[in-house]
Amino acid sequence: MYQGRHDDAIIEAEKAVARDPNDADSYGVLAEVLNYAGRYDDAITNVLTAVRLDLFHSAYYPYVLGQA
């Protein structure tokens, strides 16, 4: 992601979500990757899923949402 390889990073983050669709952090990371790729609407959808899955989340999710 930080090297600009957004497509590769999205694929890997999507794999993590597919492996465990109840893992909020996977959705949070996918949202951050989507932000870097300029896919803000998709990022918002994913970070809101993360929030729904983990109601007692850290400040990371609002941070990612703010980026979008």
PQR file of N, CA, C, O and H, with PARSE charges and radii, in Angstrom:
ATOM      1  N   MET A   1       0.824  -1.181   0.000 -0.4000 1.5000
ATOM      2  CA  MET A   1       0.000   0.000   0.000 -0.0000 2.0000
ATOM      3  C   MET A   1       0.874   1.253   0.000  0.5500 1.7000
ATOM      4  O   MET A   1       0.646   2.178  -0.781 -0.5500 1.4000
ATOM      5  N   TYR A   2       1.857   1.276   0.865 -0.4000 1.5000
ATOM      6  CA  TYR A   2       2.699   2.466   0.973 -0.0000 2.0000
ATOM      7  C   TYR A   2       3.655   2.610  -0.215  0.5500 1.7000
ATOM      8  O   TYR A   2       4.229   3.678  -0.430 -0.5500 1.4000
ATOM      9  H   TYR A   2       2.042   0.526   1.499  0.4000 1.0000
ATOM     10  N   GLN A   3       3.818   1.546  -0.972 -0.4000 1.5000
ATOM     11  CA  GLN A   3       4.668   1.586  -2.162 -0.0000 2.0000
ATOM     12  C   GLN A   3       3.866   1.900  -3.414  0.5500 1.7000
ATOM     13  O   GLN A   3       4.406   1.886  -4.520 -0.5500 1.4000
ATOM     14  H   GLN A   3       3.351   0.679  -0.798  0.4000 1.0000
ATOM     15  N   GLY A   4       2.574   2.184  -3.245 -0.4000 1.5000
ATOM     16  CA  GLY A   4       1.732   2.504  -4.388 -0.0000 2.0000
ATOM     17  C   GLY A   4       1.194   1.279  -5.117  0.5500 1.7000
ATOM     18  O   GLY A   4       0.617   1.403  -6.196 -0.5500 1.4000
ATOM     19  H   GLY A   4       2.136   2.196  -2.347  0.4000 1.0000
ATOM     20  N   ARG A   5       1.376   0.117  -4.545 -0.4000 1.5000
ATOM     21  CA  ARG A   5       0.881  -1.121  -5.170 -0.0000 2.0000
ATOM     22  C   ARG A   5      -0.528  -1.401  -4.634  0.5500 1.7000
ATOM     23  O   ARG A   5      -0.781  -2.417  -3.987 -0.5500 1.4000
ATOM     24  H   ARG A   5       1.846   0.016  -3.668  0.4000 1.0000
ATOM     25  N   HIS A   6      -1.428  -0.465  -4.927 -0.4000 1.5000
ATOM     26  CA  HIS A   6      -2.767  -0.511  -4.359 -0.0000 2.0000
ATOM     27  C   HIS A   6      -3.556  -1.745  -4.771  0.5500 1.7000
ATOM     28  O   HIS A   6      -4.240  -2.349  -3.944 -0.5500 1.4000
ATOM     29  H   HIS A   6      -1.222   0.361  -5.452  0.4000 1.0000
ATOM     30  N   ASP A   7      -3.466  -2.122  -6.032 -0.4000 1.5000
ATOM     31  CA  ASP A   7      -4.221  -3.288  -6.490 -0.0000 2.0000
ATOM     32  C   ASP A   7      -3.797  -4.546  -5.733  0.5500 1.7000
ATOM     33  O   ASP A   7      -4.643  -5.337  -5.317 -0.5500 1.4000
ATOM     34  H   ASP A   7      -2.910  -1.632  -6.704  0.4000 1.0000
ATOM     35  N   ASP A   8      -2.500  -4.728  -5.558 -0.4000 1.5000
ATOM     36  CA  ASP A   8      -2.001  -5.890  -4.816 -0.0000 2.0000
ATOM     37  C   ASP A   8      -2.461  -5.844  -3.357  0.5500 1.7000
ATOM     38  O   ASP A   8      -2.858  -6.861  -2.789 -0.5500 1.4000
ATOM     39  H   ASP A   8      -1.812  -4.085  -5.896  0.4000 1.0000
ATOM     40  N   ALA A   9      -2.403  -4.665  -2.769 -0.4000 1.5000
ATOM     41  CA  ALA A   9      -2.799  -4.512  -1.372 -0.0000 2.0000
ATOM     42  C   ALA A   9      -4.291  -4.777  -1.194  0.5500 1.7000
ATOM     43  O   ALA A   9      -4.699  -5.387  -0.205 -0.5500 1.4000
ATOM     44  H   ALA A   9      -2.080  -3.838  -3.231  0.4000 1.0000
ATOM     45  N   ILE A  10      -5.104  -4.327  -2.139 -0.4000 1.5000
ATOM     46  CA  ILE A  10      -6.549  -4.579  -2.071 -0.0000 2.0000
ATOM     47  C   ILE A  10      -6.825  -6.074  -2.145  0.5500 1.7000
ATOM     48  O   ILE A  10      -7.637  -6.596  -1.381 -0.5500 1.4000
ATOM     49  H   ILE A  10      -4.773  -3.831  -2.943  0.4000 1.0000
ATOM     50  N   ILE A  11      -6.159  -6.755  -3.051 -0.4000 1.5000
ATOM     51  CA  ILE A  11      -6.347  -8.205  -3.184 -0.0000 2.0000
ATOM     52  C   ILE A  11      -6.017  -8.911  -1.869  0.5500 1.7000
ATOM     53  O   ILE A  11      -6.776  -9.771  -1.421 -0.5500 1.4000
ATOM     54  H   ILE A  11      -5.499  -6.331  -3.672  0.4000 1.0000
ATOM     55  N   GLU A  12      -4.905  -8.557  -1.259 -0.4000 1.5000
ATOM     56  CA  GLU A  12      -4.501  -9.204  -0.012 -0.0000 2.0000
ATOM     57  C   GLU A  12      -5.464  -8.883   1.126  0.5500 1.7000
ATOM     58  O   GLU A  12      -5.789  -9.760   1.927 -0.5500 1.4000
ATOM     59  H   GLU A  12      -4.289  -7.858  -1.624  0.4000 1.0000
ATOM     60  N   ALA A  13      -5.920  -7.647   1.207 -0.4000 1.5000
ATOM     61  CA  ALA A  13      -6.866  -7.271   2.257 -0.0000 2.0000
ATOM     62  C   ALA A  13      -8.211  -7.966   2.044  0.5500 1.7000
ATOM     63  O   ALA A  13      -8.856  -8.377   3.008 -0.5500 1.4000
ATOM     64  H   ALA A  13      -5.656  -6.935   0.557  0.4000 1.0000
ATOM     65  N   GLU A  14      -8.628  -8.096   0.805 -0.4000 1.5000
ATOM     66  CA  GLU A  14      -9.871  -8.815   0.512 -0.0000 2.0000
ATOM     67  C   GLU A  14      -9.752 -10.292   0.878  0.5500 1.7000
ATOM     68  O   GLU A  14     -10.729 -10.903   1.311 -0.5500 1.4000
ATOM     69  H   GLU A  14      -8.103  -7.763   0.022  0.4000 1.0000
ATOM     70  N   LYS A  15      -8.577 -10.863   0.709 -0.4000 1.5000
ATOM     71  CA  LYS A  15      -8.354 -12.255   1.125 -0.0000 2.0000
ATOM     72  C   LYS A  15      -8.529 -12.391   2.638  0.5500 1.7000
ATOM     73  O   LYS A  15      -9.114 -13.362   3.116 -0.5500 1.4000
ATOM     74  H   LYS A  15      -7.783 -10.366   0.357  0.4000 1.0000
ATOM     75  N   ALA A  16      -8.019 -11.415   3.384 -0.4000 1.5000
ATOM     76  CA  ALA A  16      -8.141 -11.455   4.840 -0.0000 2.0000
ATOM     77  C   ALA A  16      -9.610 -11.389   5.255  0.5500 1.7000
ATOM     78  O   ALA A  16     -10.030 -12.106   6.163 -0.5500 1.4000
ATOM     79  H   ALA A  16      -7.543 -10.626   2.995  0.4000 1.0000
ATOM     80  N   VAL A  17     -10.385 -10.539   4.599 -0.4000 1.5000
ATOM     81  CA  VAL A  17     -11.813 -10.436   4.892 -0.0000 2.0000
ATOM     82  C   VAL A  17     -12.511 -11.749   4.552  0.5500 1.7000
ATOM     83  O   VAL A  17     -13.367 -12.213   5.305 -0.5500 1.4000
ATOM     84  H   VAL A  17     -10.043  -9.956   3.862  0.4000 1.0000
ATOM     85  N   ALA A  18     -12.153 -12.338   3.434 -0.4000 1.5000
ATOM     86  CA  ALA A  18     -12.782 -13.598   3.022 -0.0000 2.0000
ATOM     87  C   ALA A  18     -12.462 -14.730   3.993  0.5500 1.7000
ATOM     88  O   ALA A  18     -13.301 -15.598   4.237 -0.5500 1.4000
ATOM     89  H   ALA A  18     -11.458 -11.961   2.822  0.4000 1.0000
ATOM     90  N   ARG A  19     -11.252 -14.723   4.546 -0.4000 1.5000
ATOM     91  CA  ARG A  19     -10.857 -15.781   5.485 -0.0000 2.0000
ATOM     92  C   ARG A  19     -11.662 -15.719   6.776  0.5500 1.7000
ATOM     93  O   ARG A  19     -12.014 -16.750   7.349 -0.5500 1.4000
ATOM     94  H   ARG A  19     -10.570 -14.019   4.348  0.4000 1.0000
ATOM     95  N   ASP A  20     -11.951 -14.501   7.231 -0.4000 1.5000
ATOM     96  CA  ASP A  20     -12.720 -14.335   8.468 -0.0000 2.0000
ATOM     97  C   ASP A  20     -13.616 -13.108   8.337  0.5500 1.7000
ATOM     98  O   ASP A  20     -13.219 -12.008   8.720 -0.5500 1.4000
ATOM     99  H   ASP A  20     -11.665 -13.663   6.766  0.4000 1.0000
ATOM    100  N   PRO A  21     -14.811 -13.288   7.803 -0.5600 1.5000
ATOM    101  CA  PRO A  21     -15.703 -12.147   7.578  0.2800 2.0000
ATOM    102  C   PRO A  21     -16.235 -11.498   8.855  0.5500 1.7000
ATOM    103  O   PRO A  21     -16.962 -10.508   8.785 -0.5500 1.4000
ATOM    104  N   ASN A  22     -15.883 -12.040  10.012 -0.4000 1.5000
ATOM    105  CA  ASN A  22     -16.286 -11.431  11.280 -0.0000 2.0000
ATOM    106  C   ASN A  22     -15.146 -10.685  11.963  0.5500 1.7000
ATOM    107  O   ASN A  22     -15.299 -10.227  13.095 -0.5500 1.4000
ATOM    108  H   ASN A  22     -15.292 -12.845  10.069  0.4000 1.0000
ATOM    109  N   ASP A  23     -14.014 -10.560  11.293 -0.4000 1.5000
ATOM    110  CA  ASP A  23     -12.858  -9.868  11.863 -0.0000 2.0000
ATOM    111  C   ASP A  23     -12.901  -8.391  11.484  0.5500 1.7000
ATOM    112  O   ASP A  23     -12.643  -8.023  10.338 -0.5500 1.4000
ATOM    113  H   ASP A  23     -13.890 -10.933  10.374  0.4000 1.0000
ATOM    114  N   ALA A  24     -13.222  -7.572  12.441 -0.4000 1.5000
ATOM    115  CA  ALA A  24     -13.369  -6.142  12.188 -0.0000 2.0000
ATOM    116  C   ALA A  24     -12.079  -5.510  11.675  0.5500 1.7000
ATOM    117  O   ALA A  24     -12.119  -4.646  10.799 -0.5500 1.4000
ATOM    118  H   ALA A  24     -13.431  -7.872  13.373  0.4000 1.0000
ATOM    119  N   ASP A  25     -10.944  -5.931  12.208 -0.4000 1.5000
ATOM    120  CA  ASP A  25      -9.676  -5.318  11.803 -0.0000 2.0000
ATOM    121  C   ASP A  25      -9.369  -5.551  10.327  0.5500 1.7000
ATOM    122  O   ASP A  25      -8.751  -4.704   9.683 -0.5500 1.4000
ATOM    123  H   ASP A  25     -10.912  -6.633  12.919  0.4000 1.0000
ATOM    124  N   SER A  26      -9.789  -6.679   9.792 -0.4000 1.5000
ATOM    125  CA  SER A  26      -9.576  -6.926   8.357 -0.0000 2.0000
ATOM    126  C   SER A  26     -10.334  -5.897   7.517  0.5500 1.7000
ATOM    127  O   SER A  26      -9.817  -5.393   6.520 -0.5500 1.4000
ATOM    128  H   SER A  26     -10.291  -7.368  10.315  0.4000 1.0000
ATOM    129  N   TYR A  27     -11.552  -5.596   7.928 -0.4000 1.5000
ATOM    130  CA  TYR A  27     -12.324  -4.575   7.217 -0.0000 2.0000
ATOM    131  C   TYR A  27     -11.690  -3.198   7.381  0.5500 1.7000
ATOM    132  O   TYR A  27     -11.703  -2.392   6.450 -0.5500 1.4000
ATOM    133  H   TYR A  27     -11.972  -6.006   8.738  0.4000 1.0000
ATOM    134  N   GLY A  28     -11.134  -2.925   8.562 -0.4000 1.5000
ATOM    135  CA  GLY A  28     -10.476  -1.647   8.784 -0.0000 2.0000
ATOM    136  C   GLY A  28      -9.254  -1.469   7.899  0.5500 1.7000
ATOM    137  O   GLY A  28      -9.037  -0.400   7.329 -0.5500 1.4000
ATOM    138  H   GLY A  28     -11.123  -3.580   9.318  0.4000 1.0000
ATOM    139  N   VAL A  29      -8.461  -2.521   7.788 -0.4000 1.5000
ATOM    140  CA  VAL A  29      -7.279  -2.464   6.922 -0.0000 2.0000
ATOM    141  C   VAL A  29      -7.695  -2.337   5.465  0.5500 1.7000
ATOM    142  O   VAL A  29      -7.106  -1.559   4.715 -0.5500 1.4000
ATOM    143  H   VAL A  29      -8.637  -3.390   8.250  0.4000 1.0000
ATOM    144  N   LEU A  30      -8.705  -3.095   5.063 -0.4000 1.5000
ATOM    145  CA  LEU A  30      -9.197  -2.972   3.684 -0.0000 2.0000
ATOM    146  C   LEU A  30      -9.660  -1.550   3.417  0.5500 1.7000
ATOM    147  O   LEU A  30      -9.394  -1.002   2.347 -0.5500 1.4000
ATOM    148  H   LEU A  30      -9.184  -3.726   5.673  0.4000 1.0000
ATOM    149  N   ALA A  31     -10.343  -0.955   4.365 -0.4000 1.5000
ATOM    150  CA  ALA A  31     -10.795   0.431   4.195 -0.0000 2.0000
ATOM    151  C   ALA A  31      -9.614   1.384   4.027  0.5500 1.7000
ATOM    152  O   ALA A  31      -9.653   2.282   3.186 -0.5500 1.4000
ATOM    153  H   ALA A  31     -10.559  -1.400   5.234  0.4000 1.0000
ATOM    154  N   GLU A  32      -8.572   1.190   4.822 -0.4000 1.5000
ATOM    155  CA  GLU A  32      -7.407   2.063   4.695 -0.0000 2.0000
ATOM    156  C   GLU A  32      -6.744   1.909   3.324  0.5500 1.7000
ATOM    157  O   GLU A  32      -6.344   2.895   2.704 -0.5500 1.4000
ATOM    158  H   GLU A  32      -8.541   0.461   5.505  0.4000 1.0000
ATOM    159  N   VAL A  33      -6.632   0.680   2.866 -0.4000 1.5000
ATOM    160  CA  VAL A  33      -6.047   0.427   1.547 -0.0000 2.0000
ATOM    161  C   VAL A  33      -6.898   1.090   0.466  0.5500 1.7000
ATOM    162  O   VAL A  33      -6.365   1.712  -0.453 -0.5500 1.4000
ATOM    163  H   VAL A  33      -6.957  -0.121   3.369  0.4000 1.0000
ATOM    164  N   LEU A  34      -8.204   0.959   0.574 -0.4000 1.5000
ATOM    165  CA  LEU A  34      -9.100   1.576  -0.409 -0.0000 2.0000
ATOM    166  C   LEU A  34      -8.965   3.101  -0.399  0.5500 1.7000
ATOM    167  O   LEU A  34      -9.061   3.736  -1.449 -0.5500 1.4000
ATOM    168  H   LEU A  34      -8.637   0.453   1.320  0.4000 1.0000
ATOM    169  N   ASN A  35      -8.743   3.684   0.769 -0.4000 1.5000
ATOM    170  CA  ASN A  35      -8.494   5.125   0.845 -0.0000 2.0000
ATOM    171  C   ASN A  35      -7.267   5.503   0.022  0.5500 1.7000
ATOM    172  O   ASN A  35      -7.304   6.449  -0.765 -0.5500 1.4000
ATOM    173  H   ASN A  35      -8.665   3.168   1.622  0.4000 1.0000
ATOM    174  N   TYR A  36      -6.196   4.768   0.208 -0.4000 1.5000
ATOM    175  CA  TYR A  36      -4.966   5.064  -0.527 -0.0000 2.0000
ATOM    176  C   TYR A  36      -5.159   4.898  -2.028  0.5500 1.7000
ATOM    177  O   TYR A  36      -4.487   5.553  -2.824 -0.5500 1.4000
ATOM    178  H   TYR A  36      -6.166   3.999   0.847  0.4000 1.0000
ATOM    179  N   ALA A  37      -6.083   4.017  -2.411 -0.4000 1.5000
ATOM    180  CA  ALA A  37      -6.355   3.787  -3.831 -0.0000 2.0000
ATOM    181  C   ALA A  37      -7.362   4.797  -4.382  0.5500 1.7000
ATOM    182  O   ALA A  37      -7.667   4.780  -5.575 -0.5500 1.4000
ATOM    183  H   ALA A  37      -6.630   3.485  -1.765  0.4000 1.0000
ATOM    184  N   GLY A  38      -7.876   5.673  -3.524 -0.4000 1.5000
ATOM    185  CA  GLY A  38      -8.829   6.679  -3.983 -0.0000 2.0000
ATOM    186  C   GLY A  38     -10.261   6.179  -4.088  0.5500 1.7000
ATOM    187  O   GLY A  38     -11.107   6.845  -4.684 -0.5500 1.4000
ATOM    188  H   GLY A  38      -7.628   5.687  -2.555  0.4000 1.0000
ATOM    189  N   ARG A  39     -10.535   5.031  -3.524 -0.4000 1.5000
ATOM    190  CA  ARG A  39     -11.882   4.440  -3.562 -0.0000 2.0000
ATOM    191  C   ARG A  39     -12.590   4.716  -2.233  0.5500 1.7000
ATOM    192  O   ARG A  39     -12.794   3.826  -1.407 -0.5500 1.4000
ATOM    193  H   ARG A  39      -9.847   4.490  -3.040  0.4000 1.0000
ATOM    194  N   TYR A  40     -12.954   5.986  -2.067 -0.4000 1.5000
ATOM    195  CA  TYR A  40     -13.441   6.463  -0.778 -0.0000 2.0000
ATOM    196  C   TYR A  40     -14.804   5.887  -0.387  0.5500 1.7000
ATOM    197  O   TYR A  40     -15.020   5.573   0.783 -0.5500 1.4000
ATOM    198  H   TYR A  40     -12.788   6.709  -2.738  0.4000 1.0000
ATOM    199  N   ASP A  41     -15.709   5.745  -1.326 -0.4000 1.5000
ATOM    200  CA  ASP A  41     -17.024   5.178  -1.000 -0.0000 2.0000
ATOM    201  C   ASP A  41     -16.895   3.738  -0.519  0.5500 1.7000
ATOM    202  O   ASP A  41     -17.557   3.337   0.439 -0.5500 1.4000
ATOM    203  H   ASP A  41     -15.533   6.000  -2.276  0.4000 1.0000
ATOM    204  N   ASP A  42     -16.054   2.971  -1.176 -0.4000 1.5000
ATOM    205  CA  ASP A  42     -15.817   1.592  -0.748 -0.0000 2.0000
ATOM    206  C   ASP A  42     -15.141   1.556   0.622  0.5500 1.7000
ATOM    207  O   ASP A  42     -15.429   0.685   1.443 -0.5500 1.4000
ATOM    208  H   ASP A  42     -15.516   3.296  -1.954  0.4000 1.0000
ATOM    209  N   ALA A  43     -14.250   2.501   0.857 -0.4000 1.5000
ATOM    210  CA  ALA A  43     -13.576   2.574   2.153 -0.0000 2.0000
ATOM    211  C   ALA A  43     -14.586   2.844   3.263  0.5500 1.7000
ATOM    212  O   ALA A  43     -14.533   2.220   4.323 -0.5500 1.4000
ATOM    213  H   ALA A  43     -14.016   3.209   0.190  0.4000 1.0000
ATOM    214  N   ILE A  44     -15.494   3.764   3.020 -0.4000 1.5000
ATOM    215  CA  ILE A  44     -16.509   4.094   4.025 -0.0000 2.0000
ATOM    216  C   ILE A  44     -17.354   2.865   4.337  0.5500 1.7000
ATOM    217  O   ILE A  44     -17.602   2.563   5.504 -0.5500 1.4000
ATOM    218  H   ILE A  44     -15.537   4.271   2.159  0.4000 1.0000
ATOM    219  N   THR A  45     -17.793   2.162   3.315 -0.4000 1.5000
ATOM    220  CA  THR A  45     -18.598   0.960   3.517 -0.0000 2.0000
ATOM    221  C   THR A  45     -17.870  -0.048   4.391  0.5500 1.7000
ATOM    222  O   THR A  45     -18.461  -0.631   5.300 -0.5500 1.4000
ATOM    223  H   THR A  45     -17.592   2.408   2.367  0.4000 1.0000
ATOM    224  N   ASN A  46     -16.600  -0.250   4.119 -0.4000 1.5000
ATOM    225  CA  ASN A  46     -15.830  -1.251   4.863 -0.0000 2.0000
ATOM    226  C   ASN A  46     -15.522  -0.817   6.283  0.5500 1.7000
ATOM    227  O   ASN A  46     -15.573  -1.638   7.198 -0.5500 1.4000
ATOM    228  H   ASN A  46     -16.120   0.224   3.380  0.4000 1.0000
ATOM    229  N   VAL A  47     -15.210   0.432   6.486 -0.4000 1.5000
ATOM    230  CA  VAL A  47     -14.901   0.867   7.852 -0.0000 2.0000
ATOM    231  C   VAL A  47     -16.173   0.875   8.694  0.5500 1.7000
ATOM    232  O   VAL A  47     -16.103   0.610   9.895 -0.5500 1.4000
ATOM    233  H   VAL A  47     -15.169   1.099   5.742  0.4000 1.0000
ATOM    234  N   LEU A  48     -17.317   1.166   8.114 -0.4000 1.5000
ATOM    235  CA  LEU A  48     -18.563   1.089   8.871 -0.0000 2.0000
ATOM    236  C   LEU A  48     -18.905  -0.355   9.225  0.5500 1.7000
ATOM    237  O   LEU A  48     -19.502  -0.614  10.270 -0.5500 1.4000
ATOM    238  H   LEU A  48     -17.374   1.381   7.139  0.4000 1.0000
ATOM    239  N   THR A  49     -18.536  -1.279   8.370 -0.4000 1.5000
ATOM    240  CA  THR A  49     -18.688  -2.693   8.704 -0.0000 2.0000
ATOM    241  C   THR A  49     -17.797  -3.038   9.891  0.5500 1.7000
ATOM    242  O   THR A  49     -18.220  -3.756  10.797 -0.5500 1.4000
ATOM    243  H   THR A  49     -18.051  -1.068   7.521  0.4000 1.0000
ATOM    244  N   ALA A  50     -16.581  -2.536   9.892 -0.4000 1.5000
ATOM    245  CA  ALA A  50     -15.664  -2.775  11.010 -0.0000 2.0000
ATOM    246  C   ALA A  50     -16.250  -2.239  12.312  0.5500 1.7000
ATOM    247  O   ALA A  50     -16.189  -2.906  13.345 -0.5500 1.4000
ATOM    248  H   ALA A  50     -16.238  -1.952   9.156  0.4000 1.0000
ATOM    249  N   VAL A  51     -16.810  -1.049  12.262 -0.4000 1.5000
ATOM    250  CA  VAL A  51     -17.417  -0.450  13.457 -0.0000 2.0000
ATOM    251  C   VAL A  51     -18.595  -1.301  13.939  0.5500 1.7000
ATOM    252  O   VAL A  51     -18.764  -1.512  15.140 -0.5500 1.4000
ATOM    253  H   VAL A  51     -16.859  -0.508  11.423  0.4000 1.0000
ATOM    254  N   ARG A  52     -19.399  -1.782  13.005 -0.4000 1.5000
ATOM    255  CA  ARG A  52     -20.549  -2.611  13.365 -0.0000 2.0000
ATOM    256  C   ARG A  52     -20.094  -3.912  14.039  0.5500 1.7000
ATOM    257  O   ARG A  52     -20.732  -4.389  14.978 -0.5500 1.4000
ATOM    258  H   ARG A  52     -19.262  -1.610  12.030  0.4000 1.0000
ATOM    259  N   LEU A  53     -19.000  -4.470  13.557 -0.4000 1.5000
ATOM    260  CA  LEU A  53     -18.503  -5.729  14.115 -0.0000 2.0000
ATOM    261  C   LEU A  53     -17.814  -5.547  15.464  0.5500 1.7000
ATOM    262  O   LEU A  53     -17.807  -6.467  16.281 -0.5500 1.4000
ATOM    263  H   LEU A  53     -18.482  -4.082  12.794  0.4000 1.0000
ATOM    264  N   ASP A  54     -17.244  -4.390  15.703 -0.4000 1.5000
ATOM    265  CA  ASP A  54     -16.500  -4.131  16.941 -0.0000 2.0000
ATOM    266  C   ASP A  54     -16.967  -2.799  17.519  0.5500 1.7000
ATOM    267  O   ASP A  54     -16.388  -1.750  17.236 -0.5500 1.4000
ATOM    268  H   ASP A  54     -17.249  -3.643  15.039  0.4000 1.0000
ATOM    269  N   LEU A  55     -18.021  -2.855  18.332 -0.4000 1.5000
ATOM    270  CA  LEU A  55     -18.601  -1.631  18.874 -0.0000 2.0000
ATOM    271  C   LEU A  55     -17.662  -0.901  19.827  0.5500 1.7000
ATOM    272  O   LEU A  55     -17.815   0.300  20.052 -0.5500 1.4000
ATOM    273  H   LEU A  55     -18.491  -3.707  18.561  0.4000 1.0000
ATOM    274  N   PHE A  56     -16.699  -1.616  20.382 -0.4000 1.5000
ATOM    275  CA  PHE A  56     -15.751  -1.021  21.323 -0.0000 2.0000
ATOM    276  C   PHE A  56     -14.377  -0.863  20.673  0.5500 1.7000
ATOM    277  O   PHE A  56     -13.349  -1.174  21.273 -0.5500 1.4000
ATOM    278  H   PHE A  56     -16.575  -2.591  20.198  0.4000 1.0000
ATOM    279  N   HIS A  57     -14.385  -0.382  19.452 -0.4000 1.5000
ATOM    280  CA  HIS A  57     -13.176  -0.274  18.639 -0.0000 2.0000
ATOM    281  C   HIS A  57     -12.247   0.828  19.129  0.5500 1.7000
ATOM    282  O   HIS A  57     -12.624   1.682  19.931 -0.5500 1.4000
ATOM    283  H   HIS A  57     -15.221  -0.130  18.964  0.4000 1.0000
ATOM    284  N   SER A  58     -11.044   0.779  18.628 -0.4000 1.5000
ATOM    285  CA  SER A  58     -10.057   1.806  18.939 -0.0000 2.0000
ATOM    286  C   SER A  58     -10.323   3.044  18.080  0.5500 1.7000
ATOM    287  O   SER A  58     -11.283   3.083  17.311 -0.5500 1.4000
ATOM    288  H   SER A  58     -10.739   0.084  17.976  0.4000 1.0000
ATOM    289  N   ALA A  59      -9.489   4.019  18.217 -0.4000 1.5000
ATOM    290  CA  ALA A  59      -9.621   5.249  17.430 -0.0000 2.0000
ATOM    291  C   ALA A  59      -9.211   5.055  15.973  0.5500 1.7000
ATOM    292  O   ALA A  59      -9.350   5.970  15.161 -0.5500 1.4000
ATOM    293  H   ALA A  59      -8.708   3.987  18.842  0.4000 1.0000
ATOM    294  N   TYR A  60      -8.712   3.881  15.644 -0.4000 1.5000
ATOM    295  CA  TYR A  60      -8.263   3.609  14.280 -0.0000 2.0000
ATOM    296  C   TYR A  60      -9.401   3.729  13.279  0.5500 1.7000
ATOM    297  O   TYR A  60      -9.224   4.309  12.208 -0.5500 1.4000
ATOM    298  H   TYR A  60      -8.599   3.138  16.304  0.4000 1.0000
ATOM    299  N   TYR A  61     -10.561   3.189  13.614 -0.4000 1.5000
ATOM    300  CA  TYR A  61     -11.674   3.208  12.660 -0.0000 2.0000
ATOM    301  C   TYR A  61     -12.169   4.629  12.378  0.5500 1.7000
ATOM    302  O   TYR A  61     -12.365   4.971  11.212 -0.5500 1.4000
ATOM    303  H   TYR A  61     -10.705   2.717  14.485  0.4000 1.0000
ATOM    304  N   PRO A  62     -12.377   5.460  13.382 -0.5600 1.5000
ATOM    305  CA  PRO A  62     -12.761   6.846  13.073  0.2800 2.0000
ATOM    306  C   PRO A  62     -11.681   7.587  12.278  0.5500 1.7000
ATOM    307  O   PRO A  62     -11.992   8.453  11.460 -0.5500 1.4000
ATOM    308  N   TYR A  63     -10.427   7.246  12.520 -0.4000 1.5000
ATOM    309  CA  TYR A  63      -9.323   7.840  11.762 -0.0000 2.0000
ATOM    310  C   TYR A  63      -9.449   7.481  10.288  0.5500 1.7000
ATOM    311  O   TYR A  63      -9.356   8.352   9.422 -0.5500 1.4000
ATOM    312  H   TYR A  63     -10.175   6.543  13.185  0.4000 1.0000
ATOM    313  N   VAL A  64      -9.661   6.191  10.001 -0.4000 1.5000
ATOM    314  CA  VAL A  64      -9.794   5.742   8.618 -0.0000 2.0000
ATOM    315  C   VAL A  64     -11.033   6.357   7.988  0.5500 1.7000
ATOM    316  O   VAL A  64     -11.000   6.756   6.824 -0.5500 1.4000
ATOM    317  H   VAL A  64      -9.737   5.484  10.704  0.4000 1.0000
ATOM    318  N   LEU A  65     -12.118   6.439   8.737 -0.4000 1.5000
ATOM    319  CA  LEU A  65     -13.336   7.066   8.231 -0.0000 2.0000
ATOM    320  C   LEU A  65     -13.084   8.532   7.899  0.5500 1.7000
ATOM    321  O   LEU A  65     -13.564   9.033   6.881 -0.5500 1.4000
ATOM    322  H   LEU A  65     -12.144   6.115   9.682  0.4000 1.0000
ATOM    323  N   GLY A  66     -12.347   9.206   8.740 -0.4000 1.5000
ATOM    324  CA  GLY A  66     -12.003  10.612   8.486 -0.0000 2.0000
ATOM    325  C   GLY A  66     -11.145  10.781   7.244  0.5500 1.7000
ATOM    326  O   GLY A  66     -11.275  11.780   6.537 -0.5500 1.4000
ATOM    327  H   GLY A  66     -11.958   8.799   9.566  0.4000 1.0000
ATOM    328  N   GLN A  67     -10.279   9.834   6.969 -0.4000 1.5000
ATOM    329  CA  GLN A  67      -9.485   9.897   5.743 -0.0000 2.0000
ATOM    330  C   GLN A  67     -10.379   9.847   4.504  0.5500 1.7000
ATOM    331  O   GLN A  67     -10.130  10.526   3.508 -0.5500 1.4000
ATOM    332  H   GLN A  67     -10.173   9.022   7.544  0.4000 1.0000
ATOM    333  N   ALA A  68     -11.420   9.028   4.593 -0.4000 1.5000
ATOM    334  CA  ALA A  68     -12.306   8.862   3.434 -0.0000 2.0000
ATOM    335  C   ALA A  68     -13.123  10.120   3.213  0.5500 1.7000
ATOM    336  O   ALA A  68     -13.928  10.178   2.285 -0.5500 1.4000
ATOM    337  H   ALA A  68     -11.622   8.477   5.402  0.4000 1.0000
TER
END
